[in-house]
Structures are given as structure tokens and as C-alpha cells.
Amino acid sequence: MIKNVFQRVSCASALLIASSMSVAYAAPQVIPNAPIVSAKAYYLVDFDSGRVLAAENEEDSLAPASLTKIMTSYIIGKEIKSGKLDPNGMVTISEKAWSKNFPDSSKMFIEVGKQVKVADLNRGIIIQSGNDACVAMAEHIAGSEDSFTSLMNSWAGHLGMVNTHFANSHGLDSTEQYTTAKDMAILATAMIRDVPDEYAIYKEKSFTFNGITQHNRNTLLWDKSLNVDGMKTGHTSKAGYSLVSSATNQDMRLVAVVMGTNSAKARAAESKKLLNWGFRFFETVKPYKAGDSFVEQTVWMADQDTVSLGVNQDIALTLPRGQASQLQASFELKEELKAPLSQGQTVGSVYFQVGEEDVAEYPLVVLQEVEQGGIFKRLLDYIKLFFASLFS
């Protein structure tokens, strides 16, 4: 076991964190429970650290309604990013994608036989929530909506949305279409992380097509008390009113999912409750990036005396607001470091603490390859280690 080999070594002096605390958020002494949210399910997560701050019924199976369009948009973003889809390319509108096929539902008002630019259809999906635009893009990418739906489910599995199944590209109710608040948060996080150019469209407040201007239904985009920059609303009689939203406060980004409220106003108000609570009582700190050196450590039998050890991933931690200045770090090695060592090799663990409590643990890795030293160096180090072991 690690702790039986080496005592944990503190590296608090190496941990330099600039605690950027907003004047508007004084450090709380206690953290209250999450606010009561009037919804079938909700989920609040720190985008960078992945820490879940609040959740209720997050794995209950619910109808996604137009939250489905986040997956449709995600695939469009991935196709554009890979170069397989040209935003300036033209799409011929089929009879299946004709807006008249979607009475009494949100649409972009595209017309059969007309050609529409991919970029316009994309905005029609994101901003106008056009069901017709979804079918047009599904057919353009995969040949048919059924084939595109299969692609949606493949991506859902790839992202870890284990309790989600899509039956169409737009979200109109189907007995075979369901998701959870947790899975929607996974998808929203992937959207922001994987296709940022696609996500940037979600903050646009209106879009005009064919002489018709429609406004984004995410009313939190107009709320000056929050820096909301996405994501998507949804509503059907079965699903109720839902909203996936994301907002930033300094270095912190939160993703909130609220599903099954009783009105458009309620979904915005309940989402705002969660976001305000998260920003008020928590903060995100980012002490190390992938490849940053954490400590220089003696290495034996090597052609060098020391080696840099660090982490192989960006580290983000969610802490109670006001505790960033108390964050400390320490490390433990599995055993003495002996050459050869390969870059990225795990040799121990890095621990982050606030007070006496561990708040996170990450692998401690070798940052550069270490070759064996010459025979004389190896013999000398062997003797040193032998005598050191007699007194340990």
C-alpha cells in the first residue's frame, strides 16, 4: 500500500492559487441545502470539476421534448468540426422536412423543394427550435431521419448517457424516446467541451429566416443578473416545461438541468434558483494544468539526479466559497524512483486537502522519460539505497 511505503509529503508551498473572490459573494460560514425546485427532476454540476452540487430524481426517465435538439445540434457541430459538413453547403428540403408537417409545434418555416444553407438550418434548430429544420439536417447528414436517430443513440452511448434513447431528431413525444436530467447534463457538458463553436450559437437571442424573426426561448439570456450563454428549452404536454442552461461567474461554469416544470416562466425561475445558489456558495479552483511540474524528486540508477513529477490532466476542484486560500497539496510515492522511467508513468498520488480533509486525489506521473545511468552510477546508487534501508 502507498501509505506503508512513504509518508505523505506536503507541497503546500508549491501550490499557488489566486483566489479571485467576487465582492458580491462573501465567504459563507455554512452551506445551506439546495433550494426547493418545483420540477420533476433537476441536476446542477460544475462543468470543470464534474462535481454534482445538487440533484433530485436525476435518473428518473422523462420525456426530453426539444432538449432532444441538443443531440441533433451536437452531431451537426461534430460534423462541421471534422470537415464532413460545410456550414455554407445547401440542403434541399424534402416533403418529410416540410414545415407543414409540424402543425402546432415550433418550426423554422422551410418550404419543400427549396434550398437552405446548413448554417441557417443549424440556427433554425438552436434558436428557433425548428422541428422541420431537424428533419432536414437529419436527412442531409444520414440519408434519413431513422438513420440519423441511430446515430444519435450511438453518440448517446459513447458519451455515457446510459438512460437515454432517441426516437426522432426533434423531440416530439414518442413512447420510445426518453432521457434523464443527469444524461442531459452529460450531453450539455459534451456540447460545451467538444464543439465550442456550435455552443456559441446558443447565446444568440434571435434569428430571422424567410422574413420571419423568432426569439430564443431561453429567457435567461436576457437576465442581467446572470451570465447565461446557453442552452435549450423544451416543452410538450407530456414533458412539461424544461430547460438546460449554463452560466459562468469568473472562473466557474455551472450546468443546470430542470425538467418538468409547469410553465415557461417556472423553468427559467427554477433554473435561476439553482445557478444563483451554486455561484453563491461554491467556487472552482484550478491549481494545476496537465504537464505542470508538481515536485522535483530524486531518481536512482539514472543518468540524472532528479525528475519532474506532475499531473497528466487539468485539475479543477469545486470548493465551498472562501476556502480556496486554505487549499493545500501533498504527494505519496509508491516506492523509490529508479530508472528507467517512462513519460506518463504513474509513480504515486497527489492529494488536495482543505484543513484535515482530502478533497481530491489524482495520479502522480513522470513528466519526462528517464534513462538508466552508467554501470558505475547504478552501483553507487545501489550501495546508497542498501545502507539507507538499514536505517529506515
C-alpha positions in Angstrom: 0.0 0.0 0.0 1.2 3.5 -0.8 0.9 4.8 2.8 3.1 2.0 4.1 5.9 2.9 1.7 6.3 6.6 2.0 4.8 9.2 4.3 2.8 11.8 2.6 4.9 14.8 1.8 3.3 18.3 1.9 3.8 20.6 -1.1 1.7 23.4 0.1 4.4 25.9 -0.8 4.3 24.8 -4.4 0.5 25.3 -4.6 -0.1 28.9 -5.7 -3.7 29.7 -6.1 -5.0 33.1 -7.0 -8.3 33.3 -5.1 -10.4 35.5 -7.2 -13.4 36.2 -5.0 -16.2 38.4 -6.2 -17.1 41.2 -3.9 -20.7 40.2 -4.4 -20.1 36.8 -2.8 -18.8 37.0 0.7 -17.4 33.7 2.1 -20.2 31.8 3.8 -19.8 30.1 7.1 -22.2 27.3 6.3 -23.7 26.0 3.1 -27.5 25.6 3.2 -29.3 22.8 1.4 -30.0 23.4 -2.3 -33.2 25.4 -2.8 -36.5 23.6 -3.3 -37.1 23.3 -7.0 -40.6 22.8 -8.4 -39.8 20.3 -11.1 -40.0 16.6 -11.9 -36.2 16.4 -11.8 -33.1 18.7 -11.6 -29.4 18.5 -11.7 -26.6 21.0 -11.1 -23.0 20.3 -11.9 -19.7 22.1 -12.0 -18.6 21.9 -15.7 -14.9 21.9 -15.0 -14.7 19.5 -12.0 -17.7 17.4 -12.7 -18.8 17.7 -9.1 -22.6 17.4 -8.6 -23.8 20.2 -6.4 -27.5 19.4 -6.3 -29.8 16.8 -7.8 -33.2 15.2 -7.3 -34.8 12.4 -9.3 -31.9 12.9 -11.7 -32.2 9.3 -13.0 -35.9 9.2 -13.5 -37.0 8.5 -17.0 -38.6 11.6 -18.6 -39.7 12.8 -22.0 -37.0 15.2 -23.3 -39.1 17.3 -25.7 -36.9 19.8 -27.6 -33.9 19.1 -25.3 -33.5 16.3 -27.9 -32.3 19.0 -30.3 -29.1 19.4 -28.2 -28.0 16.0 -29.5 -29.0 16.9 -33.1 -27.0 20.1 -32.7 -24.1 18.2 -31.1 -23.8 15.9 -34.1 -24.0 18.9 -36.5 -21.2 20.5 -34.6 -19.1 17.4 -34.7 -19.7 17.0 -38.4 -18.7 20.6 -39.1 -15.6 20.3 -36.8 -14.4 17.2 -38.6 -14.8 18.9 -42.0 -17.5 16.5 -43.2 -20.2 19.2 -43.2 -19.8 22.6 -44.8 -21.8 25.4 -43.0 -22.2 27.1 -46.3 -23.4 24.0 -48.1 -27.0 23.9 -49.3 -29.7 21.4 -48.2 -32.7 20.6 -50.4 -35.9 20.5 -48.3 -37.8 17.2 -48.7 -41.5 16.7 -48.2 -40.8 15.0 -44.9 -39.0 18.1 -43.6 -41.7 20.5 -44.9 -42.8 22.8 -42.1 -46.5 22.0 -42.9 -45.8 18.5 -41.4 -45.4 20.1 -38.0 -48.6 22.0 -37.2 -48.9 23.4 -33.7 -45.2 22.9 -32.9 -42.1 25.0 -33.2 -40.7 25.3 -36.7 -38.4 27.3 -39.0 -40.9 27.6 -41.8 -38.9 26.0 -44.5 -40.6 25.1 -47.8 -40.4 21.8 -49.8 -38.1 21.9 -52.8 -36.2 25.0 -51.6 -32.5 25.0 -50.8 -31.4 26.3 -47.4 -27.9 26.8 -46.1 -26.6 24.4 -43.4 -25.7 27.4 -41.2 -29.3 28.7 -41.4 -30.8 25.3 -40.6 -28.4 25.0 -37.7 -29.6 28.3 -36.3 -33.2 27.3 -37.0 -32.7 24.3 -34.8 -30.8 26.0 -31.9 -32.6 29.4 -31.8 -36.0 28.8 -33.3 -36.3 25.1 -32.2 -37.5 24.2 -35.6 -38.7 20.6 -35.9 -38.7 21.0 -39.7 -35.0 22.1 -39.6 -34.1 19.0 -37.6 -35.6 16.6 -40.1 -33.9 18.5 -43.0 -30.4 18.2 -41.3 -31.0 14.6 -40.2 -31.7 13.6 -43.8 -28.8 15.7 -45.1 -26.3 14.0 -42.8 -27.5 10.5 -42.6 -29.8 10.0 -45.6 -33.0 9.5 -43.5 -34.3 10.6 -40.1 -34.3 6.9 -38.9 -30.6 6.6 -39.8 -29.8 9.8 -38.1 -31.7 8.7 -35.0 -29.5 5.6 -34.9 -26.5 8.0 -35.0 -28.0 9.9 -32.1 -28.3 6.8 -30.0 -24.7 5.8 -30.9 -23.4 9.1 -29.7 -25.5 8.9 -26.5 -23.9 5.6 -25.7 -20.4 7.0 -26.5 -21.0 9.9 -24.1 -22.3 7.7 -21.3 -25.9 8.7 -21.5 -26.9 5.2 -20.3 -30.6 6.0 -19.6 -31.4 7.8 -22.8 -33.0 6.6 -26.1 -33.9 8.8 -29.0 -36.7 8.1 -31.5 -36.6 11.2 -33.6 -34.4 14.2 -34.3 -36.7 16.9 -32.8 -38.2 15.7 -29.6 -41.9 15.4 -30.3 -43.3 12.8 -27.8 -42.7 9.1 -28.5 -43.0 6.1 -26.2 -39.5 5.1 -27.3 -38.0 8.5 -26.5 -36.7 9.2 -23.0 -33.9 10.6 -21.0 -32.9 11.8 -17.5 -31.7 15.1 -16.0 -28.3 13.5 -15.4 -28.0 12.4 -19.0 -29.0 15.8 -20.3 -26.2 17.3 -18.1 -23.7 14.9 -19.7 -24.8 16.0 -23.1 -24.7 19.7 -22.3 -21.2 19.3 -20.9 -20.1 17.5 -24.1 -21.5 20.3 -26.2 -19.6 23.0 -24.4 -16.4 20.9 -24.2 -16.3 19.2 -27.7 -17.9 21.7 -30.1 -17.5 25.2 -28.6 -18.2 26.9 -32.0 -21.6 25.1 -32.1 -22.3 26.1 -28.4 -21.5 29.7 -29.2 -24.7 29.9 -31.3 -26.8 29.1 -28.2 -26.3 32.6 -26.8 -27.9 34.3 -29.9 -31.2 35.8 -28.9 -33.0 35.8 -32.3 -32.8 34.6 -35.8 -34.6 35.7 -39.0 -35.4 33.4 -41.8 -37.8 33.8 -44.7 -38.8 37.2 -43.3 -39.8 35.7 -40.0 -37.9 36.7 -36.8 -38.1 34.3 -33.9 -36.6 34.8 -30.5 -34.7 32.3 -28.4 -37.0 30.8 -25.9 -34.2 30.7 -23.2 -35.3 33.8 -21.4 -32.3 33.6 -19.0 -30.2 35.0 -21.9 -31.8 38.4 -21.1 -31.3 38.2 -17.4 -28.6 40.7 -16.5 -28.0 39.2 -13.0 -26.6 36.0 -14.6 -24.1 35.4 -17.3 -26.1 32.7 -19.1 -24.8 31.8 -22.5 -26.9 28.7 -23.4 -28.5 26.2 -23.8 -32.0 24.9 -24.7 -35.7 24.8 -23.8 -38.2 22.0 -24.3 -41.9 21.6 -24.0 -44.6 19.1 -24.8 -47.8 18.2 -23.0 -46.1 15.0 -21.7 -42.7 16.5 -20.8 -43.9 19.8 -19.3 -41.5 22.7 -19.5 -37.8 22.0 -19.3 -34.6 24.0 -19.6 -30.9 23.1 -19.8 -28.8 26.2 -19.0 -25.2 27.1 -18.4 -23.7 30.2 -16.9 -20.3 31.5 -15.8 -19.1 33.5 -12.9 -15.4 34.4 -13.1 -13.6 31.0 -13.4 -16.6 28.9 -12.6 -19.1 27.4 -15.1 -22.2 25.6 -14.0 -24.6 23.5 -16.0 -28.2 23.2 -14.7 -31.0 20.9 -15.9 -34.5 21.5 -14.8 -37.2 19.1 -16.3 -41.0 19.0 -16.0 -42.0 22.4 -14.6 -45.5 23.7 -15.1 -44.7 26.8 -17.3 -42.1 28.6 -19.3 -41.7 31.2 -16.6 -41.2 28.5 -14.0 -38.5 26.6 -15.8 -36.5 29.9 -16.0 -37.1 30.8 -12.4 -36.2 27.3 -11.0 -33.1 27.2 -13.1 -32.1 30.6 -11.9 -32.5 29.4 -8.3 -30.1 26.6 -8.8 -27.5 28.7 -10.6 -27.6 31.5 -8.1 -27.2 29.0 -5.2 -24.3 27.3 -6.9 -22.4 30.5 -7.6 -23.2 31.9 -4.1 -21.9 29.0 -2.1 -19.2 27.4 -4.3 -16.2 28.3 -6.4 -13.9 26.5 -8.8 -10.2 26.5 -8.4 -7.7 25.2 -11.0 -4.4 24.7 -9.3 -2.6 22.7 -12.0 -2.8 22.1 -15.7 -1.7 18.9 -17.5 2.0 18.8 -17.7 2.7 21.2 -14.8 5.5 20.2 -12.5 4.3 19.4 -9.0 7.6 18.4 -7.4 11.2 17.5 -8.3 12.1 14.1 -6.8 15.4 12.2 -6.5 15.7 9.4 -9.1 18.1 6.5 -8.6 20.1 4.4 -11.1 19.6 7.2 -13.7 21.6 9.4 -15.9 20.2 12.4 -14.0 19.8 13.2 -10.3 16.1 14.3 -10.2 12.9 14.0 -12.2 9.9 16.3 -12.5 6.6 14.8 -11.3 3.2 16.2 -12.0 -0.3 15.5 -13.3 -1.4 14.4 -16.8 -4.7 16.2 -16.7 -6.1 19.7 -16.0 -7.2 19.8 -12.4 -10.4 21.6 -11.3 -11.8 21.4 -7.8 -15.1 22.7 -6.5 -14.8 24.1 -3.0 -17.1 25.9 -0.6 -16.7 29.6 -1.5 -14.0 31.2 0.5 -11.9 28.1 1.1 -9.6 28.4 -1.9 -6.9 30.1 0.2 -6.9 27.1 2.6 -6.2 24.5 -0.2 -3.0 22.5 0.3 -1.4 19.7 -1.6 0.7 16.7 -0.8 2.0 13.6 -2.5 3.0 10.0 -1.9 5.2 7.7 -3.9 4.5 4.0 -4.4 8.3 3.3 -4.0 11.7 4.8 -4.6 12.1 6.2 -8.1 14.5 4.0 -10.1 15.4 4.3 -13.8 14.3 3.6 -16.3 11.1 5.6 -16.1 8.7 6.3 -19.0 6.9 9.6 -19.6 3.4 9.5 -18.1 4.2 6.5 -15.8 2.2 6.6 -12.6 4.5 6.6 -9.6 2.2 7.8 -6.8 -0.7 10.1 -5.9 -1.3 13.8 -5.5 -3.8 14.7 -2.7 -5.5 18.0 -2.2 -6.8 19.0 1.2 -8.7 21.7 2.9 -7.8 21.5 6.6 -7.5 17.8 7.5 -9.9 16.6 4.8 -8.9 15.2 1.5 -11.0 16.8 -1.3 -9.4 15.1 -4.3 -6.8 12.6 -5.4 -5.0 12.4 -8.8 -2.3 10.1 -10.2 1.3 11.5 -9.8 3.1 10.9 -13.1 6.6 11.2 -14.6 6.8 14.2 -16.8 9.8 13.2 -18.9 11.5 9.9 -19.8 14.4 8.9 -17.6 17.2 6.6 -18.9 19.4 4.4 -16.8 22.8 5.7 -15.8 26.1 4.0 -16.4 27.2 0.9 -14.5 29.2 2.9 -12.0 26.3 5.3 -11.3 23.9 2.3 -10.8 26.4 0.5 -8.5 26.9 3.6 -6.4 23.2 4.2 -6.1 22.6 0.6 -5.2 25.0 0.9 -2.3 23.4 4.1 -1.1 20.0 2.6 -1.1 21.2 -0.5 0.7 22.6 1.4 3.6 19.6 3.8 3.6 17.4 0.7 4.0 19.3 -0.4 7.1 18.3 2.8 8.9 14.8 3.3 7.6 
